[in-house]
Amino acid sequence: MSSVTTLDEGVLAAYLQANVPGFKGPLSASKFPGGQSNPTFKIDADSGTYVLRRQPPGKLLKSAHAVDREYRVLAALRDTDVPVAEVYHLCEDPAVIGSMFYLMEYCDGNVYWNPVLGEIDDPSTRGAMYDQMARTLASIHSVDLEAAGLADYGRPGNYFERQVGRWSSQYRASELEKIGSMDRLISYLEANLPADDGQVTLVHGDFRLDNVMYAQDNSRLIAVLDWELSTIGHPCADLAYQCMGMRLPASEQQKMAPGGLGGLDLQSLGLPSEQEYIASYCQYRGIDRIDNWNFFLAFSFFRLAAIAQGVAKRASQGNASNASAGEVGDMVAPLAEMGLEIIA
């Protein structure tokens, strides 16, 4: 039997051998630590090493855990400048392991959780790694949607209006108690939506340090991970989301996101300031500046708080994919308060 943390290895091996060219069992599956949304497994088989991403079993919120969308965007990006793992097969039949899943290439590189990059001794290497993130984010936002077959991957225009509506609905569906700061933040965002400026790009939806992988020597960024929340939208949503993560207090290890860079001497660490990071991104995108920055940042705090509430709701129902999921609910109010501070 398969569960959140285990897979029926015999059933899975037989299925993959019948459906993936070159795949050969038997196999062993081990769940990667971390990750709150779609459980991810390392698959060691006779034919090599792979990664499997699945939906969590159980009743799911509408549009959440869309591993089929992840599969589609990864396949579409294969021939672009965006570094991604190769995908091999999407299984939409939940009867095989209990939920929809896909199989992809195992990339052997480094993933870092803490934005300080304390494992890296050389400050210049840290700075170069952040520069690669800015370049990669710009490359995501520069993908030709028509050429990649992604023109219908989301609805163009009015992105923030739709996103505020979507995440407000997701939040209300997951609400376990009234949180005043979250209510006030939602009210502000609904009342202060920026005019649509016509920017329509692919957006990753969860772009941050621990969702990218570097080569073993950290010389280049080799893969962007976790595309579950990707869509067509406004590029500043991604940029603000990453900068929000960098603003989180460095002293606090978050339950759902690593500690941030707030309050640190970034220059001595070799890390860019928020303004320097934005400038690098703008240079790679070929644009002059970012307007409505405070709104984008406040929206990012709101969205992360809404995601945290969804994780807490799943934990209360007993089907979260991580043991610490129940504690994630404690993040909702502080995140909403940080969003309110930006607009104050």
Sequence and secondary structure as in RCSB ss.txt:
>XXXX:A:sequence
MSSVTTLDEGVLAAYLQANVPGFKGPLSASKFPGGQSNPTFKIDADSGTYVLRRQPPGKLLKSAHAVDREYRVLA
ALRDTDVPVAEVYHLCEDPAVIGSMFYLMEYCDGNVYWNPVLGEIDDPSTRGAMYDQMARTLASIHSVDLEAAGL
ADYGRPGNYFERQVGRWSSQYRASELEKIGSMDRLISYLEANLPADDGQVTLVHGDFRLDNVMYAQDNSRLIAVL
DWELSTIGHPCADLAYQCMGMRLPASEQQKMAPGGLGGLDLQSLGLPSEQEYIASYCQYRGIDRIDNWNFFLAFS
FFRLAAIAQGVAKRASQGNASNASAGEVGDMVAPLAEMGLEIIA
>XXXX:A:secstr
   SS   HHHHHHHHHHHSTT    EEEEE S  SSS EEEEEETTEEEEEEE  SS   TT S HHHHHHHHH
HTTTSSS    EEEEE  TTTTSS EEEEE    B   STT TT   HHHHHHHHHHHHHHHHHHTT  TTTTT 
TTSS  S HHHHHHHHHHHHHHHH SS  HHHHHHHHHHHH         EEE SS SGGGEEE TTSSSEEEE 
  TT EEE HHHHHHHHHHHHHSBTTS  SSS    BTS HHHHT   HHHHHHHHHHHHT    SSHHHHHHHH
HHHHHHHHHHHHHHHHHT  SSTTHHHHGGGHHHHHHHHHHHH 
